Amino acid sequence: MLQQKIPATVITGFLGAGKTTMIRNLLQNANGKRIALIINEFGDLGVDGDVLKGCGAEACSEDDIIELTNGCICCTVADDFIPTMSKLLERENRPDHIVIETSGLALPQPLVAAFNWPEIKTQVTVDGVITVVDSAAVAAGRFADDHDRVDALRVEDDNLDHESPLEELFEDQLTAADLIVLNKTDLIDAAGLKTVRDEVASRISRKPTMIEAKNGDVAAAVLLGLGVGTEDDIANRKSHHELEHENGEEHDHDEFDSFVVELGPVADPAGFVERLKGVIAEHDVLRVKGFADVPGKPMRLLIQAVGSRIDQYFERAWNAGETRGTRLVVIGLHDMDEAAVRAAIAGAVG
């Protein structure tokens, strides 16, 4: 008998939507499935992989977690993703399911289309594309334009461009979805949730299922086993950039920059987080994520910031032989002053 195709789930979503948290919950409640996880970080950063490798889930060992850090997966399909998939399929103990976490800046469409490559299509099928939405951010109008300052100015100036890279990216990720997870619903009220539902529905012509979630907590039975075969329908889910490609335009992510800030111990984490909020607001930083070393604590402090909202908790113990330190990934628009942001974050340590 021919071996059944391995199902693969593509999980996408904007910066800070909660993809990594949802995947972590999925791995810890996989009901015996052996899951291989492919993570595409934005740049050579490795933070999400570090979070997931520390989750201790039996369903996904460290050997089953593969990080692609050579750039956006939608731009490196042939050079990065296809060889990775081929090696995964050559393993003696093949996974029951493959989960792919795209970067928050990636387009899912080229990735899904890659499942039609001959060496992949005969062995793997896209079980479904899941797009995770930060409900609190959408309710606050975060994706109405590329950042809040321009959104405020647009109210006063009817001549401002009403299209932006961030807005298009948000729509592209929704357009690709088979299931949309409205995450972080605990941060908004019923009226806010209705606003989010209406906003998301207005962005796309397709009508994928929408579900609500808190803290990325969605049952594995809901996320896995959709059975869509999305690769066969990808022509009906074209992104803005794919449409531009058809007109001869090039696609890149030059509108975004990222860098890593490495610091020493953070003796006052609460004060640091408060000062970090000011840095984010002053410099229009989109996302900060990483770990902090708090003296006297056996565990490392996980820091996740989306705009001025910052989540922090002690995530896991430092491993034996692991060098303690503070390491934060900063993501912003291309005109971000990296030197100023670095200095401001270092000053926030106190």
N, C-alpha and C positions, 0 to 999 in steps of 0.2 A: 504494500500500500504506500502511496505517496504520503510523505509527512505533511501534516496540516500546516498551513502558514502561521507564522508567529505573529500575533497582534502587536501593534505598536501604537502607543498613545502619545500625541504631541501636545504638550502643555505650554501655552503661550500667555502673554499678558503684559501689561505695561509695567514700568519700573515700580517696584514696591507693592504690587497687587497682592502678593502673598503666595506666589508659585512654590517657592522653596518650602514654606511652612506646610502647604497642602501636600506636597510630595513626601515630606517627612512623616506626616500623619498617615499617608497612604502606605509607606513602607512598613510602618509599625503595626499596620492592621491589614496586611496583604492576604490573610487567610490561607497561608501555605503556598502561595504562588512564588516562584523564583523570578525576581524582577531584575533586569539589567537596566541601568540608568545612564543616559547620555546627557551631559550638562554642557551647555554652550554659554560660557561667561562672556561678558563684554570686555574684550581685552584680556591680557594675561594676568588675571586677578586671583581666581581660585577660591574665593570666599564661600560661594554656595556649595561647592564640592566639599569643602572643609566642614561646613555645617552638617551636610548629609552623611558624611563618613563617620561623624560622631554620634549618629542617632542610635546605633546599636541594634538595628533591625536585622533579624535573621533572614528576612526575605531578600536582602540585598547586601552582600558582603562588599568590602572595599574593592575587591577584584572586579566586582560587577558595576562599579561606578567609574565611568569614563568621562574625562573632562576635555572638551575641545576649546582651547584658549587661543587659537590663531586668528581670531576675528569673528565677525558675524557669520553664523552658520548659513545664512541665506546667500552669502557671497563666496563661501568656500565649500559648496556641496561636493564638487568633483574632487577637490584636493584633500578634503578633511573628512567629510561625513561618509561618503561612499566607501573609502578604504576602512574606516572605523567599523561600519556595518558589516563589511565583508569579513573582517577579522572576528567579529562577534559571532557571525554565523558559522565560522569554521571551528568554533570551540566544540569539544567533545560533549560537554554538558551545556546544551543550549538553554537559554532562559525560556520561561513560560510566557513572559510578556516583556516588552521593551517600553520604557518610558523616556521621553525626550523632553528636557526642559530647555526651551529656547531662551536666549538673552531677552531682556525686557525691551531691547531695541531691534529685535529681529523680525523679519517678515516670515510668517509660517508658510506662505504659498510655495516658494521655491523648494523648501524642504519637503513638503508633501509631494510635490511633483517628482522629486528624486526617487520616490518609492516606485515609480514607473520604469526606472532603469532596469534592464533585463536581469542583471545579477541579483537585484533586490526583489523585484516584483514576483518572482517565482517562489520566494521563501517568506516574505513578510508582507503584511497588509496594514494599512492605517486604520486601526480600530476606531479612532475618532480624534478630532482636534478639540481641545478644551481651552477656552479663553477665560482667564481669571481677571476680574474687574475689581478695582479698589472702589467700593461703593461710596465711602466717605469722601474720597477725592473727587469723584464724579459729581456727587451731590453739591460739592463746594465749587463746581465749575472749573476744576483744574484742567480739563481737556478742551475747554472752550477755545483756548489759544495756546501758543507755545510757552508762555509763562505769565504769571499773574499781573505783572506790571503792564505788559502789552494789552492784556484783557481790560485793565482799568482805563488805559488810554483810548482804547477802541470806542468806549462809550462816548467819549468826547469828540471823536474824529471819525466821521462816516467814510473817509477815504482810505482808512487802513485796510490792508489785505485781510480777508476773512478766512484765508486758508493758511495752515501752518504745518510744518513737518510732524509735530507731535499729534496734531489732530488727525492727519492722514494715517499715521502709524496706528493710532487707536482704532480707527475705522477698519484698517486692513486686518488687524488681529480679530476684530469682531466678524468681519466678512468671512474669514476662514473657519469659523467655529462650527462644530456640531453640538457643543454644549457650552453655555456661558455660565460661569459661576460668579454670582454677585457676592463677593467676599466682604468681610468687615461690616456686615449689616448691623452689628451691635453698636456701631459708632454713630448711627443715624436713626431718626424716628420714622414712623410709618409714612409721613408725608415726604420725607427725604427719600425713602425707598421707592415710592411711586415715581418721584422725579427721576431717579436713576433708571428705573425700568423704561420709562418713556424716552429718556435720552438715549439709552442703548438701542432701543427698538427703532428710533428715528435715524440711526446712523447706518442701517443696513437694510437691504431689500429682502434678504433671506430671513427666515423666522426660526432660528435654532432654539432649542429648549433653554430656558433660564431657570436656575435654581439659586437659592440663597444659602449663605454660609457665614459662620463666625470662626475666626482664627484658622481658616483653611480646613476646617473639620468636615470632610465629605467622605462618606462610606466608600470603600474600595469597589463595592458592588455597583455603585452609581458611576464611578469614574471609568472603570474597566468593563469591557464586554459590550460596548456600544454597537460593535459589528457593522460600522458604516461603510468601510472601504473607501475612505475619503479621496484616495489617489485617483479614483475613477471619475470624480466630480470636480477636480481642481480647476478645470477650465471655466467653471461657472463661479469661481471665487477669486477673480483677479484683483490684485492689489493696485493701488495708485501707481506704484513704481513699475509694475509689470505693464500697465497701460502706457506709461511713459516710455518704457523700453521699446514698445511696439512702434513708437514715433521716433526711435533712434536716440533717446536720451539715456544717459548713464545713471546708474544707481550707486549711491555711496552713503555713508553715515557721517559725513564730514561735519554735520551740524552738531554732533555730540563729541565731547572729550571725556576721558576718564584718567584717573591717576590714583596711586596708592600713597597714603600718608602713614608713615611708621613713626611711632612715638614711644616714649618710655612709660612707666607706671602712671596710672590715673588714681590718685589718692582720694579724690572727692568726685565720684562718678555722678552724683546728683547735680553738683555744681557744673561739672563738665557738660552734661547734657543740656542744662539750661543755657549755658554760654554757646553751645553748639547750635542751638535754635537761632540765636542772633546771627551767627556766621552764615547759616543757610539762608536766612532772610535777606541779609545784606548783599550776598553774592549770587542770589538766584540759583542756588544749588538744587538740582533735581532729586538726588539720591545720595545717601551715605549709608554704608553697611560695612560691618566688620566686627572686630573683637577688641576688648580692652583688658589690660592687666591691672587688677585692683590689688594692691598690697595687702597681705594678710588673708586673702580669700583663696581657697584651693581651686575655685572654678573660674573660668574666663567669662567675662561679661559680653553678651551679644548685644550689639547696637544696630538697629535698623531704623533709618529715617527716611520719610517721604515728605518733602516739604518741611514744615515746622512740626509735624507729628513724629515723635521719636519713641520707639519701643525699645525697652532694655530688660534683659533678664540674664541670670547666671545660667549658662547653657550646658556646660559640661566641665568636668575636672580637667586640669592640665595633665597631659600624658607624661609618663616618666621619660625624662630625656628631652622633652619638648621645651624649646626656648620660649619663655614668657615674654610677652610684649603686646603693644597696642598696634593694630593694623586696620586702617579704614580705607575703603574704596570710595572715591568721590566721583560722581557723574554729573555733568552739567552741559550746557550749551557751548558751542565752539568758541564763543567770545568770553568765556569765563577766564578770569585772571588767576592762573594756577598758582603763581608765586604768592599772591595776596591771600588766596584761600588757604594754602599750606601754612602761612605765617599765622593766620587767624585761628586755625584749628590748633596749632601748637600753643598759641597764647591762651586758648580756652581751657587747656589742661590746668592752668593756674599754678 
